[in-house]
């Protein structure tokens, strides 16, 4: 009976979620942009993984129609044109299609965003929830550690870690994972503090249920809604930060494309060949804005600011 009530309540909220977003055109456009980005990144990323596992690069480019990594100097610095689909956003100095390279790079940006946010949630949940529920010296140690990380700007610390680890996707990913959890730790601590004094937690303690089981079954599930709303918004922040690090030369290395690195690579040709930098930067802005809008509307929805 309880399970049926939970399912019914979930379906009602799920239905209202779509009604709310359909009434808000900005949220609807943001949702469409975010879903489109994730859907393309997932499909293209799957094909790239299959190509890597089978050592057949054809899988990674089968949806693109051409190799975005291959140089073709006969088409060097071709301006945007509607004559050919691959040249819709122009080409770079090496004659590589800007559009195809943007599409090819989408999985790495999506993977970085998802992995960093997910790791931030998991690490922050372990540290923040434990600190708030257990209190005492555990809270003192965990929160002073969190404060130590928060005193240094995340981007600056990520740059230092990325330089120490060396250039490349994995280095930037590790750097972002190391610096991204403190905010989530604060979130979970703030959610846990009022929850641990609630009646259902006290009842569980009186029933002889251990602290670990109470945290897992009662505290964490009731802490997730606002955190997940913030995490949606945070996906855009990670994409911006990841692209910024690649812009500085710490991320993915040529010939593999990355939006931030592509923008930086076109600066030496700007403003005459403006499209090399402008279009990758515009894609970063649109994708990050889409997640920001969706996350912001989700926070309003969960907090009850809309009815």
N, C-alpha and C positions, 0 to 999 in steps of 0.2 A: 504493500500500500504506500509506504513512504517513498519507495523507488518510483512508483507511478506518479506521485505528486511532484517529485523532483524533475522527472522527464517532462511533465505537463508544464511546469513553471519555466523550464529551459526553453521549450518550444514557443511558449508565449513571449518570452524575452527575445528569442531569436527572430520571431515574426515582427515584433516591434522594432527591433534593430533595423531591419530592412525598410520598414515604413518610415522610420526616422531619417535614414539616409536618403530615401527616395524623395523626401520633402526638402531636403537641404541639397541644393544643386552643387554647391562647392564641395560638400562631403561626397556626393555621388561621383563627381569628376575625380576627386582624389582617390576614392575607392577603385574606380576603373583604372586609373594610372598605376596604383599599387598592385592590383591583381594582374594587370597586363604584364607588368615588369616581372613579377614573381613567376607567372605562368611561362613566359618566354625563357627566363633564366633557368627554370627547372627543366624544361624540355631540351634546350640547347646544352645545358650543363650535363644532362644525362647522356646525350649523344657524344659530348666531348669525353666523358668518362669511359664510355664504351669504346671510343676510338683509342683512348690511352691504354685500356686493358688489352685490346686486340692489336695494338700497334698499327692501326689503320686510320690515318688522319682524315680519310674521306667521310667518316661518320660525323666528325665535328663540323664539317662544312656542307653537309648534304642539304640543309635547310637554307643555306645562304646562297648557293648557286655559284660561288667562286671562293677562292682561298684568300682570306683577309690578311694572311701573313706573307703572301708572295709579292715580290717586287715586280713592277711593270713600268719602267721609266718612260715608256712611250706615252703614258697617261699622266705623267708627273704634273702636279699642281693644276689639275683640271677643275675649273670652278663648278659649283652646284648646277646641275642640269636635270631636266625632266626627261631628256631623251633616252637615258638608260637608267634602270632602277638602281644599279650599283653606284651610279654617279649622282644620285639625288642630293647628297650632301657634299659632293666634290671628292677630290683625292688629295693625299699628302705628297711630300717631295718624292717618295719612292713609288708613286702611282698606285698606292693602296686605297681602296674605297673607305672613306670615313664612316659611311653608314654600316658597311659590313663589319668594320672593326668595332664600332660601338655595340652592335648586336653580339659579336663574338665575345666581347669583354663583359657582357652583362652577368653571366654566371659567377665570375670571380667576385664581383661587387656584391651580388646577392648572397653568395656563400659566406663572404666575410661578415656581412651585416648579420645574418642569421646565427652564425657560430659565435660571434662576439656577444650579441645580445643574450643568446641562450646560456653561454658560459657565465655572463654577468649575473643572470637570474639565479643560476645554480649556486655559484660561489656566494653571492650576496644573500641568498636564502639561508645557506648553511651558517654563515657568520652572523647575519643580522638576527635571525630567529633564535639561534642559540644564545646570543648575547642578551636579548630581551627576556627570554623565558627563564634562563638559568640565573641571570643577574650576578652580583658579586664580582669576584676577581675575573670570571669568564667575560662578563660584559666589559669590564675595565680594559682587559687586554685586547679584545676584539675591536672595541670601538676606538681605542687609541691607535690601533693599526689602521683602521679605516680613516681616521683623521689624518694620519701621517701621509696616506696616499692622496687625500683630498687637498692637502696643502700645496701640492705640486700640480700645475696644470696638466691634465691628462695628455694633451697633444705633445707638450714638451717632453714628458716622461716617455711617451711612446716613441718619439723621435730618437731619444737617447738609447732606448732598448733596441729599436730597429737598427740603429747604426752599429751597436755592439754585436748584434746577431748577424748582421750582413744584409745585403739587399735581397729582395725576393718576396713572394706572396706569403710564404710560411713565416718569415721573420716579422712582417707587418702584422700578421694574424696573431702571433704569440705576443707581440708588443701590446696590441689592443686588448687582448684577453687579460693581460696582467694589470692594465690600468682601468678597466671598464667596470669592475664589480663594486667599488665603494658606494656609488649612488644607490645601487640595489640593496646593499647592506643596510643603508639608512632607511630605505623604503620598508624593508621587512621588519626592521626593529620598530619603526613607528607603527606598523600594523599589529605587531605582536604584543606590544605593551598594553593596549586596552583589552585585547582578546584574552590574555592570560588571567584576567580577573573576572571574566564572564562566568555566568552560572553553569554553562555546559562544561567548561573546563574544570570548575570546582567539583562538579558532579563526577566527572571522570576521575579526578584525583581521589575522591572519597570511595569510588568503586575499585580502587587499587590498580588503576591503569598507570603504567610507567610513563615517565616524561617523554621518552622517544616516541612512543605510540601516540601520546597526546599531541605532540608537535606535528607528527606526520598525518594523523587522521583529523585533527581539529584546528590546529593553528594555521598550518600552511594552506589548506584549501580555502579558508576564510580570508586569507591575505592576498590571494592571487589576482582578484579582479582589477583593482587599481594599478597593480604592478604590471599586468599584461597590457593595460591601456597605455601606460607610460612606455612599455617596451615597444609597442607599435610605433609610437612617435620616435623612439630612440633609434629605430632602424634607419631613419633618415639621417640622424646624427652620425651614426657609424659610417654610412656611405660617404658623407661629407668628409669625415676625418680620414677614412681610408683613401679617398681620392686626393686629399691634401698631402698625405704622406707619399703617395705615388707621384704627385706633382713635384715633390721635393727630391724625387729620385730614389726613395727607399723601397718602394713597392715592386710590382712586376716589372721585369726588364724586357727590353726590346729583343726580338720582334713581337712578343706577346703583348697585345693591347690592354690598356687600362685607361679609364676615362680621365683621371687626373694626369697621368703621364702623357696622354694624347694632347691634352690642353697645353701642358708645358712644352711639348715638342713643337707646337705650332707658334710659340711666341717669337721665335727668330724670324718667322715669315710674316708676322703681323705688322701693320694692318693690311698690306697688299693682298695676302692670302689669308684673310680673316677666318674663313670657314674651318681651317684646321684646328684652331683653338676654340672658336665660338660654339660649334655644335656639340662637342663632348661636354663642355662646361654647361651648356643649356640642358643637356640630358641629366647631368648631375643635379641641377637645380630643380628640374621637373619631378624627378623621382624622389628626391629628398622632401620636396614640398608636398607631394602626394602622401607620403607616410606621416608627415607632420600634421596635415589636415585630418587624416583618418584617426591618428592618435589623439588629437585634440578633441574631436567629436566623440570618440569613445570615452574619454575622461568625463565629458559632460553627461553622456548617457549613463555611465556607471555611478557617478556622483549624484544623479537624480536632478540635474539642472534642467532636464527636458522632461516633458510629460506627454 
